Amino acid sequence: MTKNISVIIGSLRRGSYARKIAHNAIDYFPEGYKASILEIRDLPLYDFDYDDPEVADVRVPEEYTAFREAIKASDGILFVTPENNRTIPACLKNAIDIGSKPNGDVAWKNLPAGIISHSVGRMGGYSSQKNLRLALSYFDMPTPGQPEVFLAQSPTLFNEKDRLNEGTAHFIQDYVNRFLRIIDGQFEARDNG
């Protein structure tokens, strides 16, 4: 049975370093896993009126429904994000908020999550990763522990073909392997429960 991994990129720019990192990371998933990018660029800004049962004159956007269903059909979520102004980009926060509603049917609940953060500076997206971890902790999303992946000076990590250098590739491969162990553990728990 193939396990589906949704890769969510915290940058909308087509040529972003986060997107390049995500494309590399997708290649590190072994047979039996299908990792693919789940785009967030067309999600309308979150508005609770869409999910409020007392507001009858607005409909839930189709983009919300499709996104929520894609998350629920995932066996794990890999976030790849830059840092914007010491936190996560607005587009990523919007996606998290959309997946968090309606209250009785949270798409993120208990899904394993991996986080790769980066920055063009020396901090490697530390603040964005910590803020993202804080948001995800509310949904009981298990994540790999140490070592976390903070990729500093990200423009220097690629060759001319946008492939990650060997050391970074090994580091992310190890992280993906640890992430998969959490996913596999969730499957075993379901099968034995």
SVG drawing of the C-alpha trace seen along z (x, -y; Angstrom):
<svg xmlns="http://www.w3.org/2000/svg" viewBox="-28 -41 57 47">
<polyline fill="none" stroke="black" stroke-width="0.4" points="0.0,0.0 1.5,-3.4 1.6,-6.0 0.9,-9.6 3.0,-12.5 1.9,-16.0 4.7,-18.5 3.6,-22.0 6.0,-24.9 5.8,-28.1 6.7,-30.2 4.6,-31.1 7.5,-32.2 8.2,-29.6 12.0,-30.0 12.1,-30.0 14.8,-28.1 12.1,-26.4 10.7,-25.0 14.1,-23.8 14.7,-22.2 11.2,-20.5 11.9,-19.1 15.2,-17.6 13.5,-16.2 10.8,-14.5 13.5,-12.4 14.6,-11.1 11.3,-9.2 11.7,-5.4 9.4,-3.1 6.1,-2.7 5.7,-6.4 4.3,-9.0 5.5,-12.5 4.0,-15.4 3.6,-19.1 0.2,-20.3 0.0,-23.9 -1.4,-26.6 -1.1,-29.6 -4.8,-29.7 -6.3,-29.4 -8.4,-32.4 -7.6,-34.2 -9.1,-32.4 -12.4,-33.8 -14.3,-32.0 -17.6,-33.1 -17.2,-30.3 -17.2,-27.7 -19.6,-29.4 -22.9,-27.5 -24.7,-30.7 -23.6,-32.5 -25.8,-31.1 -25.2,-33.5 -21.7,-32.5 -20.4,-29.2 -17.2,-27.4 -14.8,-28.0 -14.2,-25.0 -10.4,-25.6 -10.9,-25.1 -12.7,-21.8 -10.2,-20.4 -7.3,-21.4 -8.8,-19.9 -9.6,-16.6 -6.1,-16.4 -4.7,-16.8 -7.0,-14.1 -6.0,-11.8 -2.3,-12.2 -0.3,-9.9 2.1,-12.6 2.9,-16.3 6.4,-17.6 6.6,-21.4 9.4,-23.2 9.5,-26.9 11.6,-30.0 11.4,-32.6 9.6,-35.9 10.1,-38.6 11.0,-36.1 8.0,-33.9 6.3,-31.7 5.1,-33.2 1.5,-34.5 0.6,-32.0 1.6,-29.1 -0.2,-30.4 -3.3,-30.8 -3.1,-27.1 -2.7,-26.0 -5.8,-28.0 -7.8,-26.6 -6.9,-23.0 -7.7,-23.7 -11.5,-24.2 -14.2,-23.2 -13.5,-22.6 -15.1,-19.1 -13.2,-18.0 -9.6,-19.3 -7.7,-18.0 -4.3,-18.2 -5.3,-16.1 -2.6,-13.5 -0.9,-13.6 2.9,-13.1 4.7,-16.2 8.2,-16.9 9.7,-20.4 12.6,-21.7 13.3,-25.4 15.8,-27.6 17.0,-31.2 19.5,-33.0 21.1,-34.2 22.9,-32.2 19.9,-31.3 18.4,-28.7 14.8,-29.7 15.0,-29.0 12.2,-31.4 9.9,-30.1 10.4,-26.5 9.8,-27.2 6.6,-29.2 5.4,-26.4 6.1,-23.7 4.1,-25.7 1.1,-25.9 1.3,-22.2 1.6,-21.1 -2.1,-22.3 -3.1,-19.5 -1.1,-16.7 1.1,-16.3 4.1,-14.1 7.4,-15.4 10.9,-14.1 13.1,-15.4 16.8,-16.2 18.5,-17.0 16.1,-19.5 16.7,-20.8 17.7,-24.5 19.4,-25.2 21.4,-28.3 22.7,-30.3 20.5,-28.3 21.6,-29.8 25.0,-28.2 23.6,-24.7 22.9,-24.0 24.9,-23.1 24.2,-24.6 21.4,-22.0 19.6,-22.9 20.7,-19.7 21.7,-19.9 25.3,-19.4 26.2,-16.0 26.4,-16.9 23.0,-18.6 21.4,-15.8 22.6,-13.2 21.4,-15.3 17.9,-15.7 17.8,-12.0 18.4,-11.1 15.6,-13.5 13.2,-11.9 14.1,-8.5 13.3,-9.5 10.0,-11.1 9.1,-7.9 9.6,-5.9 6.9,-8.1 4.5,-7.5 5.2,-3.8 4.6,-3.8 1.2,-5.5 0.3,-2.8 1.3,0.0 -0.6,-1.6 -3.8,-1.8 -3.3,1.8 -2.9,3.1 -5.5,0.8"/>
</svg>
